[in-house]
Amino acid sequence: MTGNFVTVECADCGNEQTVFDKVSTTVNCAVCGSTLARPTGGHAAFEGEVTGTVEAR
């Protein structure tokens, strides 16, 4: 099973950032530094709102 890339909106500043849905390290917002995604051993736990999935071409 493969993972996908998703767009996550930061709950603090509203920045949208694309991240892998199976992160192995904590992903922080590039603008304000808030946590966007935490690893769980499977699919990530997202702190912000997932606003979409990035389609592969």
C-alpha positions in Angstrom: 0.0 0.0 0.0 1.4 3.4 -0.9 0.8 6.8 0.6 -0.5 10.0 -0.9 0.4 13.6 -0.7 -2.3 15.8 0.9 -2.7 19.6 1.3 -3.0 20.6 5.0 -4.2 24.1 6.1 -2.4 25.3 9.2 -4.8 26.0 12.1 -2.8 28.9 13.4 -1.9 31.0 10.3 -4.0 29.5 7.4 -0.9 28.5 5.3 -1.6 25.6 3.0 1.3 23.1 2.7 1.6 19.7 0.9 2.8 16.8 3.0 3.0 13.0 2.7 0.2 11.3 4.5 2.6 8.7 6.1 5.2 11.0 7.7 8.1 9.5 9.7 9.0 12.8 11.5 6.9 15.7 12.7 6.1 18.2 10.0 5.9 21.9 10.9 4.3 24.8 9.1 6.9 26.6 6.9 5.4 30.0 7.8 4.7 29.9 11.6 6.3 26.7 12.8 3.1 25.1 14.2 2.8 21.3 14.0 0.9 20.1 10.9 1.4 16.4 11.0 2.7 13.8 13.6 3.8 10.3 12.8 1.7 7.5 14.2 3.3 4.4 12.6 0.8 4.5 9.8 -1.2 7.4 8.4 -0.2 10.7 10.0 -2.2 12.5 12.7 -3.0 15.9 11.1 -3.2 19.0 13.4 -4.6 21.2 10.6 -7.5 20.6 8.2 -6.8 18.3 5.2 -8.1 20.4 2.3 -7.3 18.0 -0.6 -5.3 15.2 -2.1 -2.6 15.9 -4.6 -3.2 13.8 -7.8 -0.3 12.0 -9.4 0.3 12.7 -13.1 
